[in-house]
Amino acid sequence: MPSKQVFAHKDGATYTTSNGAPVPEPYAAGRLGRRGPLLLQDFHHIDLLAHFDRERIPERVVHAKGAGAFGYFEVTHDVTDISCASMFASVGKKTPAVVRFSTVGGESGSADTARDPRGFAMKFKTDEGNWDWVFNNTPVFFLRDPAKFPHFIHTQKRDPQTHLKDASMFWDYLSQNPESVHQVMILFGDRGIPDGYHHMHGYSGHTFKWVNAQGKFVYTQVHLKKKGGAKTILAEDAVRIAGENADYGIQTLFEDIQDGKFPEWDVFVQTMTPEQAEKFRYNILDLTKIWPHDQFPLRPVGKLVLNENPQNYFAQIEQAAFSPSHLVTGVEPSVDPVLQSRLFSYPDTHRHRLGTNYQQLPVNAPLVPIANFQRDGPQLFVHQGARPNYQSSIAPLTYKARPYDLEDHEVFLGNALYDLSEITELDFEQPRALWQKVFDDGAKERFVKNVAGHLKDAHPPVITRQLSVFAAVDQGLADRLAAAIGVATVKPLAVKPAAHAENTKYKFKAA
């Protein structure tokens, strides 16, 4: 299905070399006579080839395939009691936004309809610097131990020998790390394949701290709910669409915005006080679990609207760089270990992929002036003139104090150690509720079909181990999967009871 052609208005520009000299014929090349060799002195032709050889930058290791657009965030409800972030200063305030959606595991040419989590990244250009929300379309993830992430991603990509996707690799990791089963239940359920990029919800997953002007903070998780509801597609339709148009998500997003059908999301937060966190049944930093809505209801904050397509995909979307460490006054990271790892990893990969000065690229540059002691490096755009590159008493900068000091809640004391979370009965409570209370009969049937169709290609020991994980969720679920695959039923994975879990209390303070 070809995309609608979009033509730029004629601007009357004169064709030139990269140094601005006019060129009468772009296709011509200097040579000695009609049949002679080319001339090295033809800068236009040599520069054309040299630039062409360097037009590709490294694709993202994850989230390589994606689509993006521009819009704004608008405050609809007063939340200044929980955050002094300037973006929330008053109801009706609008902040420009850059948004990029993506699949996680596939390469840049992969299909938009793959069964895969989706990235939902936003850059808000506030009047006190850029604030990035680097979210997913699911409220949980496969892991809660940061060192597992590179290993997990490797198993979801290609086998080192065959260079093919491999079901045994895929399920081998998941079956050895049963805390992943909550995300697996979502991924292989009806929510597993969104209908394009702009018909899905978004979730922070991670816990952040929002801080008010008095220094009081609440733990927060952010939810974006697609206005009109999320839309998904069935597995057979996803396969068909992938064959017909692998760029279905990119195209439908672009065309909807072009036609004035602007995607819109309502933005909510769940909040939890430090005292509630101490008493909560789960570790609030556990990325594999949700906060129940009946205990921590959604509080409205604002809305996100996308109303402008990019003019140049590479410059405005491919070069867009999002990081959860791009924060502003009024929001702080929690000690969620996966979040803490991402705070380093994202800017590190941007420096590799885009260069040291990636934040100076127009799509990433904040609207406010930059003044610091960073200088030079590749692709420098903002040189800061003659300003000293150190903390000078001769030409001092102004230093704006934060309006708050965080209250004394997180006090850490302990020995250095290598920490790895344990699997307990707590890890199966929420997936069990999903299977027993949320999935209806049709959803259960489709889930079994989706999982069995993929898991059957794994090695038999991997199949058995993964079935034992599903049996720990629900024995009936595991039995149905075993029957669909044609293997023997298995007993549940043996796990520690919830009473023995180390994460039943969220303890910060030293004894």
Secondary structure, 3 states (H helix, E strand, C coil): CCCCCCCCCCCCCCCECCCCCECCCCCCCCECCCCCCECCCCHHHHHHHHHHCCCCCCCCCCCCCEEEEEEEEEECCCCCCCCCCHHHCCCCCEEEEEEEEEECCCCCCCCCCCCCCEEEEEEEEECCEEEEEEEECCCCCCCCCCCHHHHHHHHHCCCCCCCCCCHHHHHHHHHHCHHHHHHHHHHCCHHHCECCCCCCCEECCCCEEEECCCCCEEEEEEEEEECCCCCECCHHHHHHHHHHCCCHHHHHHHHHHHCCCCCEEEEEEEEECHHHHHHCCCCCCCCCCCCCCCCCCCEEEEEEEEEECCCCHHHHHHCCCCCCCCCCCCEEECCCHHHHHHHHHHHHHHHHHCCCCHHHCCCCCCCCCCCCCCCCCCCCCCCCCCCCCCCCCCCCCCCCCCCCCCCCCCCCCCCCCCCCCCCECHHHHHHHHHHHHHCCHHHHHHHHHHHHHHHCCCCHHHHHHHHHHHHHHCHHHHHHHHHHHCCCCCCCCCCECHHHCCCCCCCCCCC
